[in-house]
Amino acid sequence: SRRLKDSVREEDTIARLGGDEFAVLLHHVSGADGCEKVARSILEALTEPVSVPGSELVITSSIGIALAPDDGSHYEPLLKNADMAMYRAKKAGRNNIQFFSEDMNQEMQRLMSLEQELRAGIRAGELQLHYQPVLDARSGQLVALESLLRWNHPTRGLLTPADFLEVAEQSGQLHAIGQWICNNACLQARAIQAMSGTPVRISINLSSRQYNHPGLAEELSQTIAETRLDPSLLMVEIDERILAERLGETATVLHSLKKKGIGLVLDRFGSGLSSLTLLRELPFDQVKIDPPLMQWAPQDENTAAITHTLISLARQLNLKVAAAGVETEEQDRFLRQSGCHMLQGHRFCYPVTSEELPELFAELREGRELLPVLPDTGTIRNR
């Protein structure tokens, strides 16, 4: 608050709206240029390190600006429009400034409509889980299924989480969706074991906010108990990019999940500079190679060297290595030759609905092969 006060003039007004949100009312400022000058002063003031015992903290902020009278002549529309601009600033990468524009209002109307449709869709049972097979790279056996959330929208068709999870988070529906995913994945996992005849692990993906929910471990434990699922058959996937941002907060939750027997997968392994720290400090069972590395490795020597090193490192730490999104023979060949343990992607099998799983397992029992034999390599697969 002192830094904010020192960044504005005596005639300006600062207010705390709640939580970590503040409003600044600038009196007789020289248009957009004057507003931006003050906003940059605030950003610079807030990012000055804060000394704490044994360390320093750096606080970043996102600033949205609305101008009177163009963006509103009264308090409420000005605050609403500045709020929209602030969320655009957050979405743009945080620690930056955005001015309100009319397209933001149109985007907000779209998001509000999508939020209402999502609430109705959850009540109507429009959410689905699709499953993509994960194959053993040597034997070709189906050893796991990754559960993928889909929304069967009545007019827009099948939507992926990228289309609606941001709205779910902003509207407070994310936790309920996470619970739905866990309950349905665990229930269907029991049926999958009966269909497969051999242990098949089920993996679920949760957002950073869900990982950091204080009750996650207990909720998952309760769901596992209610569905009578062997906890070792459930895997939770954690995106390295998200985890690196909130390592301290997430570590306790992950250790709790591990103690309950739930498997942990570090997703997008190699996407940042934190991989070694994460492998050292957190109890992962498996890593999943970052898709951009896998896509470029067959053609680019430097990327290939990095990917080889990451796979070798994980293997030396007794971690299983998986790769998702495999689409071409070149990618498949590179990953198998590099020592990748598990493979998944459209090259092998597209995601299937829970209703289609019985047919898939029946075809596998009748001899269907999901893992192609690579030509000119002498690849031998154990049956």
Disulfide bonds with the S-S distance in Angstrom:
none
